Amino acid sequence: MITKLVSTQVDFQKKLSSLLAWDSVSNKQVAQTVDDIITKIRNNGDSALMDYTNTFDGTSATSMEALTIKLPALKQAFDTLNEKQKSALTIAADRVRLYHEKQKQRTWTYTEDDGTMLGQKITPLDRVGLYVPGGKAAYPSSVLMNAIPAKVAGVQDLIMVVPTPNGTSNSLVLAAAYISGVTQVFTVGGAQAIAALAYGTETIPKVDKIVGPGNIYVATAKRAVFGQVGIDMIAGPSEILIICDGKTNPDWIAMDLFSQAEHDEDAQSILLCPDADFINQVEKSIAKLLPTMDRKSIIETALTNRGALILTKDMDEAIALSNQIAPEHLELSVENPQEMLDGIQHAGAIFMGRYTCESLGDYCAGPNHVLPTSGTARFSSPLGVYDFQKKSSLIMVSDQGANTLGKIAATLADGEGLQAHAESAKYRMKK
Amino acid sequence: MITKLVSTQVDFQKKLSSLLAWDSVSNKQVAQTVDDIITKIRNNGDSALMDYTNTFDGTSATSMEALTIKLPALKQAFDTLNEKQKSALTIAADRVRLYHEKQKQRTWTYTEDDGTMLGQKITPLDRVGLYVPGGKAAYPSSVLMNAIPAKVAGVQDLIMVVPTPNGTSNSLVLAAAYISGVTQVFTVGGAQAIAALAYGTETIPKVDKIVGPGNIYVATAKRAVFGQVGIDMIAGPSEILIICDGKTNPDWIAMDLFSQAEHDEDAQSILLCPDADFINQVEKSIAKLLPTMDRKSIIETALTNRGALILTKDMDEAIALSNQIAPEHLELSVENPQEMLDGIQHAGAIFMGRYTCESLGDYCAGPNHVLPTSGTARFSSPLGVYDFQKKSSLIMVSDQGANTLGKIAATLADGEGLQAHAESAKYRMKK
């Protein structure tokens, strides 16, 4: 079922490329639909938003009141959870908060000998929109992971949008919104929700940045409004890459591969291992455990279409291949993961050691589970507090500093043919 | 010539909105052209790149050799500058480097009582593409500001592309590339250069991120390849907002307004001041100084179409308006700028005090001159070292930690209906 590859095969790189290939959002039909939706929301605000929501989500709202969840309803959703769920959600939120506190950047300055002060002022964004998918992929953990870094950054207004197809809402999602400090909730979704957040309507406040996952319409809308507002990233399907030395329990590795594959049919699970026997054992564990899984059909499709067990020459080659792939999740299921860390160049999150399965990080270890996919770990980072803070350069030149710096600025401005730049600097120089 | 507004006018907010209005890149014709160019470059690589360059830049290249500038030519460009220029460029580069060193983020970790280690590993991007416009807007300072933060971050390969229309190159630009440590230079530009950097050709290496300013074709291409590679931002026209208490030399303020307006006809220069007499004096200074300017026609057009002198009720209102505008450059031409700083929420760079004209910051104070435009300072930051570093979460759970965290993860995973996530965590728990 799952593909087995050997790195020494002549066509290995070609096979690996086709395994990894993923065409990101770019569908002209979808783009046109999204453009139309954005235009209508910009022109007709709430009225267009209600029309789209009634059409796409099977609601029958005649006022925005009907598409609003008030804060007490969030608390109520939390209160109705059982104690075990309450406790798990609360501890997870606390751990995520603690970790993200360490990411908080603070204003810094330094003063030069002539009194010139330079630095950077750090401030939170004012208002952020959080998209939460509805229906089958409604994940409370995703609410925590998106909302808590924003709150830690100091964002005042956190507007959550979550579609409720045919009026169905998820109480765990609402409870997570309560515990994360979300300030307003609207039950709208799709490109219309993104447009409403980006441009504002009579009821939905215009935000500064939109974060959170969504389907192709949501992703296309986010790309379209990028620039008007900030966005987090355009996510592809989720992936895990496991590097194993062949000494972990093969059932554990099989289940870790499943835990990615169960997300959806496009999810990707890959094992890199220099031990052919172990790869066979994992294959047997997969065959043994698959029938026991609730989501076995999704897992089987994902493993068949996009999964692979890859035999490498040695651990060094496994690391090199991992860097080439730049995975979203990288599990180092080995004895001494610390020793390997220097060699790892590109990965969204690194799960170190046999005890650190990905799902611990997905829910409650502390780090964010919103991570760069499809090789974008080459240039992007996990969602973090830094995504909800912004910086302003600080420059206060002393009269003496203006004299020294003015000469340099004037010379360079003259070289660029920008006379006003040069004159403006010269005015501040001592005559 | 320049518009004068009074904040107490009934239609002031409407007038201000129309003054600030700027429609960012979104032209279907341009988008279609750019899509075609990207497709051709992806399919035909160097050959398509040479065709486009020959067509658009009036060159007659038959090999990529002809579109390559070797490193010794950069040094030669520097060596041929006069001493004053050499010194100005070197000092500016040193100051920019010193400031940006302070932005460098470092790997951090912490260990919990049960031995679980959490943190974030910080690494530089491998390879960055730097777009430098050719022709009239060829700015060596822009090379320094884009290249130096990348080098400080530790980026190994820094690929510069700069079109040389009809074979004309700018020796100051090449000298700046030399001094900033650019590693390869190709004389290509436009959407074709962006596509080549994003996807790679036989000659041009595929990069991880593309930075640098450009015209509407370059900006549209950057938006199109965003996700395939990282990009810095989609910049609008440059702007300055000056808050003055009415006690700075009005000639200085007029020249500061000019220094923005001289960039291009769409540049925006606005003064906020509670002193009507001073506004009249600045108006007189503008009239007096304009005829002396080399670029007076550009300045006049920019000031007429997009400039404004705005009388505010008081300084507090000036600050509130500044926050509403979220300017790229904010000059606080006042006695005690430090006192005002707390009130400033959104600005790309803040130039504090009468001696700190924008042009000192543009060239050599140290902070970056690549700044968020068109109100995007609400959610974005100056270009910095952080744009060339990326983060990987670190998670190493101890056996004891796996026991505690496993329960929480399993509860939350069960709540989301993700059985494999739950099982994977349970495997690591003590039986």
Interface residues (C-beta under 8 A of the other chain):
Chain A: S24 V25 K84 Q85 S87 A88 L89 I91 A92 Y99 K102 Q103 W108 Y110 T116 M117 L118 Q120 K121 T123 L125 D126 Y139 P140 S141 L172 D208 K209 R223 F226 G227 Q228 V229 G230 M233 I234 N249 D251 W252 M255 D256 F258 S259 A261 E262 H263 M293 D294 R295 I299 L330 P337 Q338 L341 I344 Q345 H346 A347 G348 A349 I350 F351 M352 G353 R354 Y355 T356 C357 E358 S359 L360 G361 D362 Y363 C364 A365 G366 P367 N368 L371 T376 A377 R378 F379 S380 S381 P382 G384 Y386 K390 K391 S392 S393 L394 I395 M396 V397 S398 D399 G401 A402 L405 G406 K407 I408 A409 T411 L412 A413 G415 E416 G417 L418 Q419 A420 H421 A422 E423 S424 A425 Y427 R428
Chain B: S24 V25 K84 Q85 S87 A88 L89 I91 A92 Y99 K102 Q103 W108 Y110 T116 M117 L118 Q120 K121 T123 L125 D126 Y139 P140 S141 L172 D208 K209 R223 F226 G227 Q228 V229 G230 M233 I234 N249 D251 W252 M255 D256 F258 S259 A261 E262 H263 M293 D294 R295 I299 P337 Q338 L341 I344 Q345 H346 A347 G348 A349 I350 F351 M352 G353 R354 Y355 T356 C357 E358 S359 L360 G361 D362 Y363 C364 A365 G366 P367 N368 L371 T376 A377 R378 F379 S380 S381 P382 G384 Y386 K390 K391 S392 S393 L394 I395 M396 V397 S398 D399 G401 A402 L405 G406 K407 I408 A409 T411 L412 A413 G415 E416 G417 L418 Q419 A420 H421 A422 E423 S424 A425 Y427 R428
